[in-house]
């Protein structure tokens, strides 16, 4: 058995049964069948499920807000979201990063109106209430005449995201004041994130601004894809194989390990396919590799040396890639990094946020090549992601009806055929098989735990 | 913008005709023919990323980030990909329609001594209708295109196309088409 779900969720399930009976049935059934490798199809397509996710997933889990390099200067701000909560993320005069609801406390009108900018104050365009970029109410027009002494400004500051914590440049927010610390939440996944974030002195750096676009699908499916689905490459991306830009061998994506990192996080680390020599350390430039050798542990280096492709999801909706890919059929493979957020934008709608990142210490030519390789393969125009978006959309549009109500999806891959590696140098459970749904099952168990109120 | 008294009906007609012909190829997914007959090998095809910014912060078009940035080899790769029956984003094919309007021709710069050979900037507005599968819903994308064209011996080719899209969050699931 990979894991056992705890039994301490009776209250959470009971509340679901009263308020959201359809979700209760799906979650209860999911808990029964996930360890056998099944999952109710309708968890991906029911408006009630999304209702509950807004509260129990996006109201409780740590959600990625952005990277510190997007706010390099004091008073910089960017607009972000946690599900349907629009946020201003600011760097204050004190250098601290904060996140707050982008709504005036008087009538809720939008305060910061650009996607990014630099502002010490946000002045409401409705009645002129003015807030500092750390959220304090600093001014009310004609305060004396309008309110006399009746109003206490200290009580009317902006609604703060109760928890904001940063892991190696990655900013996360949590709407639950009682949530476990980010450090504990990321758990073993930190070891894997460090393979990117800690490998060079300068860390990672965001290039420009994020692409944002709408895909009519459920936000969980891309999270499920990036965490461990090396199996889709041969079919969904067959056109890229035909272009000669992926190996013409259905087993090539199996040359690696899949990690169930616990707490719903997971990753795939794939090396060079048999007979196809690829450079060690993901083809990273010498500057980054030599720095990694000083900064990472022996075990981390051991894992990184043999890798050419990383794909991962941090529960619930942040995925990342660090893969070698080519910008066109004439070019060599180049390493590129992308972070992507599967932001629900209503039932059956994802707003995808896609960032390109580079190692800050890498040579400029490498950064440029990496950005071009990213643009050509992932993002709205990327040749890979075009086909992913297509299949994710139809998975949603095909399962809207009652026929899908009692249907289970199959998550059996690798369940009975594989045991965790005992010689794996890193944390979590590693499976030496590129085709297996270990990380996906781990992600969905975590989802079931949140949805049934166990966390 | 040219003064109205310098309006050159012949040139305007010629370039409008070019834009309409290439739109027909793009709508019909005759992309190889489009690339061969309408595109110069030095092509830069770019869709800059656009954000919502305050008026005082400019027009929101990013200088360092793109939604797409292609050269000849990249376009060749994209177009060749559609030869595959497994290019799922376009199999079955999107029903696509370009509506090209507001064609504005900038200054014409002669190449060499021959006044028939020239480069010019042509701006146009484009509304793209996309419909896929059985859904009656469609995506609409509005953009301004800023093209640089070169005409040599009556043969017009695109040197550069910049697509200035009218949305910050793009309302379609991918760009598996040419603006």
Interface residues (C-beta under 8 A of the other chain):
Chain A: X113 X114 X115 X116 X117 X207 X208 X209 X211 X212 X213 X214 X215 X216 X235 X236 X238 X239 X240 X242 X243 X245 X327 X328 X329 X330 X331 X351 X356 X372 X375 X376 X379 X380 X381 X383 X385 X386 X387 X389 X390 X391 X393 X394 X397
Chain B: X47 X49 X51 X52 X53 X54 X57 X60 X62 X64 X65 X66 X67 X68 X69 X70 X73 X74 X76 X77 X78 X80 X81 X82 X83 X84 X86 X87 X88 X89 X133 X135 X168 X169 X170 X171 X172 X173 X174 X175 X176
